[in-house]
Amino acid sequence: MIDSGFETKSLRMELLLLVTFQAPAQDVERIMEAVVAITPLRMGEYDGNAYQSAQGIERYRPLEGAAAGAEIELRRRPGTVEVSFELPDDQALAARVVEAIFQAHSYQEPVIRIQPLLTSRSKGLDDRANPNRWWNTTGDWKTAPRLETIAAE
């Protein structure tokens, strides 16, 4: 098992934490606002970096003591997603982030996981001519308003 970072010509592999939580899709914006109020989720020249899965079905059965009260039948909740993002390996920061997720979440027992992770970070080499980069292809992501344009208005 690789237990330390390493480098290649183009990138660094760094040890970070992977934070993952499950939530109803309609809760994600509120939860992520609470997270980015603590940390910008920066990755190179981008911030607000997170991944949200497609919607799935969560399965559970409330027991005695649950806010919903004990039930006999298993519940199946459609519209549940999984969101993941990376944090520095900092326990105090991780504690603040998971507490923020818990406070913004609608569940009595939210699913929040933290795993150590070896992840890539670009060295920022000049690869403007690389035909595989998004800026050299077509795509609707290129039509988003730029910060300079917004600031000028």
N, CA, C and O of each residue as an XYZ file, in Angstrom:
612
protein
N       0.848     -1.193      0.000
C       0.000      0.000      0.000
C       0.880      1.237      0.000
O       1.849      1.326      0.753
N       0.535      2.178     -0.842
C       1.261      3.446     -0.885
C       0.820      4.272      0.318
O      -0.369      4.541      0.491
N       1.786      4.676      1.151
C       1.428      5.428      2.352
C       2.018      6.832      2.385
O       2.007      7.498      3.420
N       2.531      7.272      1.245
C       3.016      8.647      1.173
C       2.793      9.157     -0.248
O       2.592      8.381     -1.183
N       2.834     10.462     -0.383
C       2.650     11.058     -1.693
C       3.851     10.794     -2.588
O       4.908     10.367     -2.123
N       3.672     11.053     -3.873
C       4.769     10.945     -4.822
C       4.465     11.867     -5.991
O       3.372     12.426     -6.079
N       5.427     12.026     -6.888
C       5.264     12.937     -8.019
C       5.568     12.239     -9.328
O       6.345     11.286     -9.386
N       4.932     12.740    -10.380
C       5.270     12.375    -11.750
C       5.665     13.668    -12.443
O       5.761     14.710    -11.794
N       5.892     13.621    -13.726
C       6.246     14.819    -14.473
C       5.156     15.887    -14.368
O       5.459     17.072    -14.231
N       3.889     15.470    -14.431
C       2.778     16.412    -14.533
C       2.015     16.668    -13.242
O       1.338     17.689    -13.120
N       2.113     15.752    -12.271
C       1.286     15.915    -11.075
C       1.942     15.386     -9.821
O       2.936     14.661     -9.854
N       1.331     15.788     -8.697
C       1.705     15.298     -7.374
C       0.560     14.447     -6.861
O      -0.606     14.784     -7.068
N       0.877     13.358     -6.199
C      -0.126     12.570     -5.489
C       0.024     12.926     -4.012
O       1.092     12.754     -3.424
N      -1.073     13.431     -3.416
C      -1.036     13.921     -2.040
C      -1.977     13.120     -1.159
O      -3.007     12.619     -1.609
N      -1.594     13.012      0.119
C      -2.459     12.360      1.091
C      -3.474     13.375      1.613
O      -3.101     14.393      2.195
N      -4.755     13.092      1.402
C      -5.842     13.950      1.866
C      -6.909     13.080      2.510
O      -6.722     11.874      2.671
N      -8.016     13.686      2.872
C      -9.177     12.967      3.399
C     -10.308     13.058      2.394
O     -10.546     14.118      1.816
N     -11.004     11.956      2.182
C     -12.199     11.937      1.346
C     -13.401     11.929      2.279
O     -13.584     10.996      3.061
N     -14.216     12.974      2.194
C     -15.443     13.067      2.987
C     -16.608     12.741      2.061
O     -16.714     13.298      0.969
N     -17.475     11.844      2.498
C     -18.644     11.443      1.722
C     -19.860     11.487      2.632
O     -19.800     11.070      3.789
N     -20.967     11.998      2.097
C     -22.229     11.924      2.844
C     -23.350     11.581      1.888
O     -23.268     11.841      0.687
N     -24.392     10.997      2.435
C     -25.612     10.694      1.687
C     -26.716     11.615      2.179
O     -26.802     11.920      3.369
N     -27.563     12.058      1.248
C     -28.641     12.972      1.622
C     -29.688     13.004      0.518
O     -29.400     12.649     -0.625
N     -30.905     13.427      0.856
C     -31.884     13.691     -0.198
C     -31.325     14.781     -1.119
O     -30.699     15.729     -0.645
N     -31.542     14.653     -2.412
C     -30.982     15.603     -3.381
C     -31.332     17.047     -3.026
O     -30.504     17.940     -3.207
N     -32.541     17.289     -2.524
C     -32.956     18.663     -2.219
C     -32.212     19.254     -1.015
O     -32.288     20.464     -0.799
N     -31.503     18.452     -0.231
C     -30.738     18.945      0.925
C     -29.312     19.355      0.565
O     -28.662     20.057      1.340
N     -28.819     18.933     -0.589
C     -27.399     19.069     -0.905
C     -26.936     20.525     -0.922
O     -25.893     20.831     -0.343
N     -27.661     21.418     -1.552
C     -27.211     22.819     -1.619
C     -27.052     23.408     -0.226
O     -26.061     24.083      0.051
N     -28.019     23.161      0.657
C     -27.949     23.688      2.023
C     -26.729     23.117      2.763
O     -26.017     23.852      3.448
N     -26.495     21.825      2.622
C     -25.369     21.185      3.299
C     -24.047     21.717      2.750
O     -23.137     22.034      3.516
N     -23.939     21.813      1.419
C     -22.684     22.276      0.826
C     -22.411     23.746      1.145
O     -21.249     24.135      1.259
N     -23.437     24.561      1.290
C     -23.229     25.951      1.717
C     -22.603     25.983      3.102
O     -21.731     26.809      3.372
N     -23.042     25.090      3.979
C     -22.463     25.007      5.325
C     -21.006     24.555      5.271
O     -20.177     25.038      6.041
N     -20.695     23.635      4.366
C     -19.318     23.146      4.232
C     -18.401     24.238      3.698
O     -17.345     24.491      4.277
N     -18.785     24.889      2.602
C     -17.892     25.904      2.012
C     -17.802     27.172      2.863
O     -16.921     28.001      2.637
N     -18.690     27.333      3.827
C     -18.543     28.434      4.780
C     -17.345     28.174      5.705
O     -16.809     29.105      6.307
N     -16.931     26.914      5.815
C     -15.796     26.534      6.658
C     -14.510     26.408      5.848
O     -13.446     26.842      6.289
N     -14.613     25.813      4.665
C     -13.442     25.578      3.818
C     -13.840     25.718      2.353
O     -14.920     25.267      1.971
N     -13.000     26.327      1.525
C     -13.403     26.594      0.142
C     -13.384     25.384     -0.791
O     -13.814     25.499     -1.939
N     -12.902     24.233     -0.333
C     -12.794     23.036     -1.175
C     -12.003     23.352     -2.446
O     -12.455     23.116     -3.566
N     -10.834     23.881     -2.228
C      -9.977     24.305     -3.338
C      -9.188     23.131     -3.922
O      -8.713     22.256     -3.198
N      -9.067     23.139     -5.238
C      -8.248     22.174     -5.965
C      -7.548     22.955     -7.068
O      -8.170     23.286     -8.078
N      -6.270     23.253     -6.892
C      -5.543     24.054     -7.874
C      -6.177     25.417     -8.023
O      -6.322     26.149     -7.045
N      -6.553     25.761     -9.238
C      -7.149     27.067     -9.537
C      -8.676     27.027     -9.531
O      -9.315     27.862    -10.171
N      -9.264     26.076     -8.824
C     -10.717     25.933     -8.740
C     -11.110     25.791     -7.272
O     -10.339     25.274     -6.463
N     -12.310     26.251     -6.936
C     -12.818     25.986     -5.594
C     -14.250     25.474     -5.699
O     -14.808     25.394     -6.793
N     -14.833     25.131     -4.571
C     -16.179     24.574     -4.565
C     -16.228     23.166     -5.147
O     -17.270     22.736     -5.642
N     -15.113     22.450     -5.092
C     -15.002     21.147     -5.732
C     -15.660     20.041     -4.914
O     -15.295     19.798     -3.764
N     -16.627     19.381     -5.524
C     -17.310     18.241     -4.916
C     -17.938     17.433     -6.045
O     -18.069     17.912     -7.171
N     -18.318     16.217     -5.730
C     -18.975     15.351     -6.697
C     -20.303     14.900     -6.106
O     -20.373     14.545     -4.929
N     -21.351     14.915     -6.913
C     -22.667     14.435     -6.489
C     -23.090     13.320     -7.430
O     -23.092     13.495     -8.649
N     -23.445     12.179     -6.867
C     -23.865     11.029     -7.666
C     -25.279     11.234     -8.207
O     -25.991     12.161     -7.819
N     -25.652     10.349     -9.102
C     -27.041     10.294     -9.557
C     -27.911      9.820     -8.392
O     -27.414      9.248     -7.421
N     -29.200     10.065     -8.506
C     -30.115      9.688     -7.436
C     -30.308      8.178     -7.374
O     -30.389      7.493     -8.394
N     -30.377      7.692     -6.156
C     -30.606      6.280     -5.899
C     -31.681      6.114     -4.841
O     -32.368      7.071     -4.484
N     -31.820      4.909     -4.348
C     -32.836      4.594     -3.343
C     -32.149      4.198     -2.046
O     -31.337      3.273     -2.016
N     -32.480      4.900     -0.991
C     -31.969      4.589      0.339
C     -32.943      3.629      1.021
O     -34.158      3.774      0.888
N     -32.414      2.662      1.740
C     -33.249      1.665      2.432
C     -32.972      1.733      3.936
O     -31.816      1.774      4.356
N     -34.033      1.745      4.743
C     -33.865      1.776      6.201
C     -35.195      1.435      6.875
O     -36.258      1.499      6.259
N     -35.105      1.074      8.151
C     -36.305      0.820      8.953
C     -36.124      1.500     10.294
O     -35.199      1.161     11.033
N     -36.990      2.459     10.631
C     -36.909      3.120     11.931
C     -37.197      2.131     13.063
O     -38.141      1.344     12.998
N     -36.363      2.194     14.094
C     -36.529      1.357     15.283
C     -37.043      2.197     16.444
O     -37.219      3.409     16.312
N     -37.279      1.564     17.558
C     -37.710      2.269     18.769
C     -36.684      3.351     19.106
O     -35.483      3.081     19.130
N     -37.144      4.551     19.360
C     -36.261      5.678     19.646
C     -36.005      6.567     18.441
O     -35.514      7.684     18.598
N     -36.328      6.096     17.241
C     -36.163      6.912     16.039
C     -37.200      8.033     16.060
O     -38.300      7.861     16.586
N     -36.843      9.180     15.485
C     -37.762     10.316     15.446
C     -39.074      9.963     14.751
O     -40.126     10.493     15.107
N     -39.018      9.072     13.766
C     -40.222      8.656     13.037
C     -41.051      7.646     13.823
O     -42.195      7.364     13.465
N     -40.479      7.104     14.886
C     -41.149      6.042     15.628
C     -40.853      4.696     14.979
O     -40.540      4.620     13.791
N     -40.957      3.640     15.773
C     -40.651      2.296     15.271
C     -41.657      1.880     14.201
O     -42.853      2.150     14.310
N     -41.147      1.220     13.170
C     -41.992      0.736     12.084
C     -41.669     -0.724     11.797
O     -40.572     -1.201     12.085
N     -42.640     -1.418     11.229
C     -42.459     -2.827     10.882
C     -41.843     -2.967      9.496
O     -40.962     -3.799      9.281
N     -42.310     -2.152      8.561
C     -41.881     -2.260      7.160
C     -40.591     -1.481      6.892
O     -40.328     -0.449      7.510
N     -39.803     -1.998      5.963
C     -38.606     -1.327      5.495
C     -39.016     -0.148      4.613
O     -39.872     -0.294      3.740
N     -38.411      1.016      4.836
C     -38.674      2.177      3.988
C     -37.698      2.195      2.826
O     -36.556      1.750      2.945
N     -38.162      2.713      1.705
C     -37.325      2.918      0.522
C     -37.514      4.359      0.079
O     -38.587      4.737     -0.392
N     -36.471      5.157      0.232
C     -36.559      6.585     -0.090
C     -35.835      6.864     -1.402
O     -34.607      6.791     -1.454
N     -36.580      7.185     -2.466
C     -35.922      7.556     -3.726
C     -35.348      8.968     -3.630
O     -35.709      9.734     -2.736
N     -34.462      9.301     -4.548
C     -33.939     10.666     -4.606
C     -32.778     10.936     -3.678
O     -32.459     12.095     -3.415
N     -32.132      9.887     -3.169
C     -30.983     10.069     -2.293
C     -29.708     10.057     -3.127
O     -29.561      9.231     -4.027
N     -28.788     10.968     -2.832
C     -27.531     11.070     -3.563
C     -26.365     10.908     -2.600
O     -26.525     10.943     -1.379
N     -25.199     10.731     -3.183
C     -23.967     10.707     -2.401
C     -23.093     11.852     -2.899
O     -22.921     12.037     -4.104
N     -22.547     12.612     -1.964
C     -21.685     13.741     -2.284
C     -20.324     13.471     -1.659
O     -20.237     13.012     -0.520
N     -19.260     13.758     -2.410
C     -17.918     13.569     -1.870
C     -17.043     14.762     -2.214
O     -17.236     15.425     -3.234
N     -16.082     15.019     -1.348
C     -15.114     16.090     -1.562
C     -13.872     15.776     -0.736
O     -13.892     14.909      0.137
N     -12.793     16.496     -1.028
C     -11.519     16.252     -0.372
C     -11.174     17.374      0.593
O     -11.490     18.541      0.364
N     -10.509     16.980      1.693
C     -10.033     17.931      2.697
C      -8.568     17.657      3.008
O      -8.094     16.536      2.821
N      -7.846     18.667      3.481
C      -6.507     18.394      4.001
C      -6.609     17.409      5.174
O      -7.654     17.311      5.818
N      -5.539     16.697      5.442
C      -5.508     15.737      6.550
C      -5.351     16.512      7.856
O      -4.263     16.577      8.429
N      -6.455     17.096      8.312
C      -6.479     17.981      9.475
C      -7.706     17.598     10.299
O      -8.837     17.872      9.898
N      -7.484     16.967     11.446
C      -8.602     16.463     12.242
C      -9.518     17.573     12.748
O     -10.736     17.397     12.779
N      -8.957     18.703     13.142
C      -9.794     19.809     13.628
C     -10.703     20.329     12.512
O     -11.883     20.590     12.748
N     -10.163     20.479     11.303
C     -10.976     20.916     10.169
C     -12.039     19.873      9.843
O     -13.201     20.218      9.626
N     -11.654     18.614      9.809
C     -12.616     17.536      9.521
C     -13.741     17.532     10.550
O     -14.902     17.329     10.194
N     -13.414     17.753     11.813
C     -14.439     17.783     12.863
C     -15.426     18.928     12.634
O     -16.632     18.742     12.796
N     -14.934     20.096     12.264
C     -15.817     21.239     11.987
C     -16.714     20.952     10.787
O     -17.898     21.286     10.801
N     -16.153     20.335      9.751
C     -16.924     20.041      8.546
C     -18.006     18.999      8.824
O     -19.147     19.184      8.399
N     -17.684     17.911      9.523
C     -18.722     16.894      9.770
C     -19.797     17.426     10.711
O     -20.958     17.034     10.600
N     -19.435     18.301     11.625
C     -20.448     18.918     12.485
C     -21.366     19.818     11.659
O     -22.577     19.838     11.879
N     -20.794     20.563     10.709
C     -21.613     21.409      9.834
C     -22.554     20.566      8.978
O     -23.717     20.928      8.794
N     -22.058     19.444      8.456
C     -22.923     18.538      7.685
C     -24.055     18.043      8.563
O     -25.215     18.054      8.151
N     -23.727     17.610      9.769
C     -24.748     17.098     10.683
C     -25.814     18.155     10.980
O     -27.008     17.854     10.952
N     -25.395     19.376     11.260
C     -26.341     20.434     11.615
C     -27.222     20.845     10.434
O     -28.379     21.213     10.637
N     -26.700     20.790      9.208
C     -27.467     21.193      8.024
C     -28.288     20.055      7.428
O     -29.146     20.289      6.577
N     -28.034     18.838      7.862
C     -28.687     17.651      7.306
C     -30.089     17.484      7.889
O     -30.353     17.917      9.011
N     -30.978     16.862      7.134
C     -32.344     16.650      7.608
C     -32.513     15.340      8.379
O     -33.577     15.109      8.953
N     -31.510     14.493      8.406
C     -31.640     13.174      9.043
C     -31.241     13.181     10.514
O     -30.422     13.990     10.949
N     -31.835     12.268     11.262
C     -31.448     12.035     12.651
C     -30.083     11.345     12.702
O     -29.271     11.642     13.579
N     -29.830     10.438     11.778
C     -28.566      9.693     11.688
C     -27.989      9.824     10.279
O     -28.054      8.867      9.508
N     -27.426     10.981      9.919
C     -26.874     11.104      8.566
C     -25.670     10.186      8.375
O     -24.905      9.934      9.306
N     -25.522      9.696      7.150
C     -24.371      8.870      6.785
C     -23.252      9.817      6.367
O     -23.346     10.479      5.333
N     -22.193      9.878      7.173
C     -21.019     10.698      6.893
C     -19.804      9.792      7.056
O     -19.632      9.149      8.092
N     -18.970      9.746      6.032
C     -17.779      8.889      6.080
C     -16.534      9.714      5.755
O     -16.574     10.641      4.947
N     -15.430      9.352      6.406
C     -14.137      9.955      6.108
C     -13.141      8.828      5.880
O     -13.033      7.899      6.680
N     -12.408      8.930      4.760
C     -11.402      7.933      4.423
C     -10.107      8.636      4.032
O     -10.149      9.701      3.416
N      -8.949      8.056      4.381
C      -7.704      8.604      3.865
C      -7.639      8.358      2.361
O      -8.178      7.370      1.863
N      -6.984      9.254      1.650
C      -7.027      9.217      0.197
C      -5.702      9.694     -0.373
O      -5.114     10.650      0.134
N      -5.237      9.047     -1.406
C      -4.109      9.524     -2.187
C      -4.697     10.093     -3.461
O      -5.274      9.351     -4.256
N      -4.566     11.400     -3.674
C      -5.247     12.057     -4.788
C      -4.295     12.956     -5.580
O      -3.263     13.392     -5.068
N      -4.653     13.222     -6.815
C      -3.773     13.973     -7.712
C      -3.987     15.478     -7.616
O      -5.093     15.960     -7.371
N      -2.891     16.202     -7.818
C      -2.897     17.649     -7.960
C      -1.933     17.991     -9.090
O      -0.776     17.571     -9.081
N      -2.413     18.743    -10.043
C      -1.610     19.137    -11.199
C      -0.461     20.029    -10.767
O      -0.587     20.801     -9.816
N       0.640     19.923    -11.458
C       1.769     20.823    -11.223
C       1.592     22.134    -11.982
O       2.432     23.027    -11.875
N       0.507     22.258    -12.750
C       0.217     23.498    -13.448
C       1.108     23.756    -14.641
O       1.410     24.906    -14.958
N       1.531     22.696    -15.304
C       2.381     22.847    -16.482
C       1.604     23.515    -17.611
O       0.376     23.439    -17.652
N       2.299     24.152    -18.505
C       1.658     24.791    -19.657
C       1.251     23.714    -20.656
O       2.090     23.188    -21.387
N      -0.015     23.395    -20.682
C      -0.507     22.393    -21.641
C      -1.679     22.954    -22.450
O      -2.617     22.234    -22.792
N      -1.604     24.248    -22.744
C      -2.663     24.895    -23.515
C      -2.901     24.247    -24.867
O      -4.015     24.305    -25.388
N      -1.881     23.633    -25.445
C      -2.017     23.031    -26.776
C      -2.491     21.575    -26.723
O      -2.697     20.964    -27.771
N      -2.666     21.016    -25.544
C      -3.090     19.620    -25.431
C      -4.501     19.482    -26.008
O      -5.428     20.108    -25.494
N      -4.688     18.678    -27.063
C      -5.997     18.563    -27.709
C      -7.049     17.872    -26.839
O      -8.237     17.907    -27.160
N      -6.621     17.247    -25.745
C      -7.564     16.557    -24.859
C      -8.160     17.461    -23.789
O      -9.122     17.065    -23.131
N      -7.630     18.642    -23.596
C      -8.135     19.544    -22.554
C      -9.469     20.150    -22.966
O      -9.727     20.369    -24.149
N     -10.307     20.415    -21.981
C     -11.662     20.898    -22.253
C     -11.675     22.196    -23.037
O     -12.576     22.422    -23.845
N     -10.696     23.044    -22.814
C     -10.687     24.329    -23.523
C     -10.357     24.182    -25.004
O     -10.498     25.138    -25.767
N      -9.921     22.996    -25.417
C      -9.648     22.739    -26.829
C     -10.715     21.845    -27.464
O     -10.520     21.319    -28.560
N     -11.810     21.681    -26.788
C     -12.933     20.897    -27.307
C     -14.192     21.739    -27.211
O     -14.139     22.892    -26.783
N     -15.302     21.182    -27.599
C     -16.574     21.890    -27.469
C     -17.271     21.419    -26.203
O     -16.983     20.340    -25.687
N     -18.170     22.223    -25.719
C     -18.917     21.841    -24.532
C     -19.640     23.013    -23.930
O     -19.172     24.148    -24.029
N     -20.776     22.762    -23.306
C     -21.574     23.839    -22.732
C     -20.916     24.476    -21.518
O     -21.288     25.587    -21.140
N     -19.941     23.802    -20.891
C     -19.265     24.383    -19.740
C     -18.451     25.610    -20.122
O     -18.077     26.396    -19.252
N     -18.175     25.783    -21.391
C     -17.396     26.942    -21.838
C     -18.245     28.207    -21.906
O     -17.692     29.290    -22.101
N     -19.563     28.117    -21.754
C     -20.434     29.282    -21.899
C     -20.754     29.956    -20.571
O     -21.491     30.942    -20.553
N     -20.226     29.457    -19.464
C     -20.509     30.062    -18.162
C     -19.907     31.463    -18.096
O     -18.840     31.704    -18.660
N     -20.585     32.392    -17.407
C     -20.049     33.759    -17.303
C     -18.711     33.753    -16.557
O     -18.538     33.023    -15.581
N     -17.793     34.555    -17.018
C     -16.480     34.654    -16.384
C     -16.522     35.724    -15.302
O     -17.297     36.677    -15.380
N     -15.678     35.552    -14.294
C     -15.606     36.482    -13.175
C     -15.308     37.904    -13.644
O     -15.869     38.863    -13.113
N     -14.411     38.048    -14.656
C     -14.084     39.387    -15.149
C     -15.325     40.065    -15.729
O     -15.535     41.264    -15.540
N     -16.152     39.277    -16.445
C     -17.367     39.810    -17.040
C     -18.357     40.234    -15.969
O     -18.970     41.296    -16.067
N     -18.510     39.410    -14.956
C     -19.448     39.702    -13.865
C     -18.990     40.932    -13.099
O     -19.809     41.788    -12.767
N     -17.686     41.037    -12.809
C     -17.148     42.169    -12.055
C     -17.293     43.482    -12.824
O     -17.455     44.536    -12.209
N     -17.239     43.436    -14.147
C     -17.339     44.644    -14.959
C     -18.761     45.191    -15.033
O     -18.957     46.370    -15.327
N     -19.747     44.348    -14.769
C     -21.148     44.790    -14.879
C     -21.606     45.609    -13.704
O     -22.757     46.044    -13.665
